Each structure stands twice: as structure tokens, then as C-alpha cells.
């Protein structure tokens, strides 16, 4: 009687198949994610923004990818707190992610953007941009703004950082005090 142990042959065959499956072209991947090219990666990022030497905003993020060449930061788990020249909190913006331009001080928040003020004004949208030179906040997408005596919905808006003046070119509905507007 002849006994043949096939286990070593099965293992060797499996290793050959695995090696053949793993054999690549020898070329490195050609697609890089933005995070792959970052000059620095910071966890628990915090940055204070000043305008003419006066503290005006605190920018925080869970993770920040910094790019020296473009002087930008890609931020995840973003929160921005805006302050008046007197140091009072005027609004807080949170978002899934965003960008910050170190040269201009401009910021963009994206994904589940919520802007809140201490006096219960709330604006929700998908994209919000802060332009430091003009000290304005704007959004090109649909938004909803609610205040104790106001409600405004539209397609795009501009506002000041404390959301006392919110304007839209394309209102869908709104209420200011007793005035109710619907398109």
C-alpha cells in the first residue's frame, strides 16, 4: 500500500496561486489622496485668527492636513468660533470638513454645516464660506435660517458673522415677525 501525503502539495500550490495573485505591474499607484501629499498632519488642531492684532476667531479641527505650497489646510471635524472686536462670541460654525487659506484667512465649511449664535439664531446649509477681507459669510447652496422671530429659506445667502443681516437672492419662504412670505 502506498500512502501519499498531499498536504505539502496543497500548501505549495496555494502559495503559488497567492504569489501570482499578488504580482503587480511594478508601477506605483498613480492616484494619490489629498492626505497622501500633506506636508504635516495634526490631530487636535487649534488656530487663533487675528485681524489687525485683535482676536477674531478660533478654528479647531479633529484632524488637519497642512500644505505648505498652497498655504492651505484641509480640516476634518471642523469648528469655528467668531468673536466681536470686543471679544464677545458672535457665532459658532460646525461642519464635517473644510479648508482654511493661511494667506487670506478665508475659510470654507462643507457637509452638515450648522451656524449658531448665542441668541438662538441658527443657519443650516451644506457649504458656508467666510471671506475675511469683507468679514462676510456666504453660501451658494440651499439654506434654512431660524431666529426667535424669523424664518428664511432660500438658494444661497450672504450674512455677517453674527447673522444679524441674512440676505438671499432666491427666497423660497420666510417669516419676519408677522410677515409671512412664500414663493
C-alpha positions in Angstrom: 0.0 0.0 0.0 1.3 3.5 -0.9 0.3 6.4 1.2 0.7 9.8 -0.4 0.6 12.9 1.8 -0.9 15.7 -0.3 -0.9 18.4 2.3 2.6 19.8 1.3 1.5 19.9 -2.3 -1.8 21.7 -1.5 0.1 24.3 0.6 2.7 24.8 -2.0 0.0 25.2 -4.7 -1.8 27.7 -2.6 1.3 29.8 -2.0 2.0 29.8 -5.8 -1.6 31.0 -6.5 -1.3 33.7 -3.8 2.0 34.9 -5.2 0.6 35.0 -8.7 -2.4 37.0 -7.5 -0.2 39.5 -5.6 2.1 40.0 -8.5 1.6 43.6 -9.6 2.9 45.6 -12.6 5.7 47.0 -10.5 4.3 50.5 -11.1 3.5 52.6 -8.0 -0.2 53.7 -7.7 -0.9 56.8 -9.8 -3.8 58.1 -7.7 -3.0 60.0 -4.5 -5.5 61.2 -2.0 -5.1 64.7 -0.7 -4.0 63.4 2.7 -1.1 61.5 1.0 0.5 64.7 -0.1 0.2 66.8 3.1 3.3 68.3 4.5 2.0 67.9 8.0 -0.8 66.1 9.7 -2.1 67.4 13.0 -4.6 65.8 15.3 -6.5 68.1 17.7 -5.7 71.2 15.6 -6.4 74.7 17.0 -5.6 78.0 15.4 -6.4 81.6 16.6 -7.2 84.2 13.9 -6.5 87.8 14.5 -7.5 90.8 12.4 -5.2 93.9 12.8 -3.9 92.3 16.0 -7.4 91.7 17.5 -8.5 88.1 18.3 -11.5 87.4 16.0 -11.8 83.6 15.5 -10.8 80.3 16.9 -10.5 77.5 14.3 -10.4 73.9 15.6 -10.5 70.5 13.9 -10.2 66.9 14.8 -7.6 66.4 12.0 -5.8 69.0 9.9 -3.7 68.3 6.7 -1.4 71.2 6.1 0.0 72.1 2.6 3.0 74.5 2.6 3.0 75.1 -1.2 -0.6 76.3 -1.4 -0.7 77.6 2.2 -3.9 75.8 2.9 -5.2 73.4 5.4 -7.8 70.6 4.8 -9.7 70.2 8.0 -12.0 67.4 9.3 -14.4 67.7 12.3 -14.3 71.5 11.9 -15.5 74.1 14.3 -15.0 77.9 14.0 -15.9 80.4 16.8 -16.2 84.0 15.7 -15.7 86.9 18.1 -16.5 90.6 18.0 -13.7 93.2 18.3 -14.7 93.5 22.0 -14.1 89.7 22.5 -17.7 88.6 22.7 -18.7 85.3 21.0 -20.8 86.1 17.9 -21.3 82.7 16.3 -20.1 79.2 16.1 -19.9 77.2 12.9 -19.5 73.4 12.8 -19.1 71.2 9.8 -17.9 67.8 8.6 -14.9 69.2 6.9 -13.5 72.4 5.3 -10.5 74.4 4.2 -8.5 77.3 5.6 -6.3 79.6 3.5 -3.4 80.9 5.6 -2.6 83.8 3.2 -6.1 85.3 3.0 -7.7 84.0 6.2 -10.7 82.8 4.1 -12.4 79.6 5.2 -14.9 77.2 3.7 -17.0 74.7 5.7 -18.7 71.7 4.0 -21.1 69.0 4.9 -23.8 69.3 7.6 -22.9 73.0 8.2 -24.6 74.5 11.3 -24.0 78.1 12.3 -25.4 79.2 15.7 -25.4 82.4 17.7 -25.6 82.9 21.5 -29.1 84.4 21.0 -30.6 81.3 19.3 -30.2 82.1 15.6 -29.4 79.0 13.6 -28.4 78.7 9.9 -28.0 75.2 8.3 -26.6 74.5 4.8 -24.1 72.3 3.0 -21.5 74.9 2.2 -20.5 78.1 4.0 -17.7 80.4 3.0 -16.1 83.1 5.2 -14.2 85.9 3.4 -12.0 87.7 5.9 -11.3 90.8 3.8 -15.0 91.5 3.7 -15.9 90.0 7.0 -18.8 88.2 5.4 -20.2 84.7 5.3 -21.9 83.3 2.2 -23.3 80.1 0.9 -24.1 79.1 -2.7 -26.4 76.2 -1.7 -29.9 75.9 -0.2 -30.1 77.0 3.4 -32.6 77.4 6.3 -32.2 80.3 8.8 -34.3 80.4 12.0 -34.4 83.0 14.7 -36.9 83.6 17.5 -38.9 85.9 15.3 -37.7 85.0 11.8 -37.6 82.1 9.4 -35.9 82.2 5.9 -35.3 79.5 3.3 -33.5 80.1 0.0 -31.0 79.2 -2.5 -27.8 81.0 -1.5 -27.2 83.7 1.1 -24.8 86.3 2.4 -24.6 87.4 6.1 -22.4 89.0 8.6 -20.6 86.6 11.1 -23.2 87.2 13.8 -26.1 86.6 11.4 -27.9 89.8 12.2 -28.3 90.5 8.5 -29.1 87.4 6.4 -29.9 88.0 2.7 -30.9 85.8 -0.1 -31.5 86.5 -3.8 -33.7 83.4 -4.2 -36.1 83.1 -1.2 -38.4 80.1 -1.1 -40.2 81.0 2.1 -39.8 83.3 5.1 -41.3 84.9 8.1 -40.2 88.1 9.8 -42.4 88.9 12.8 -46.0 88.7 11.5 -45.0 89.0 7.8 -45.1 85.6 6.0 -43.6 85.2 2.6 -43.9 82.1 0.3 -42.8 81.7 -3.2 
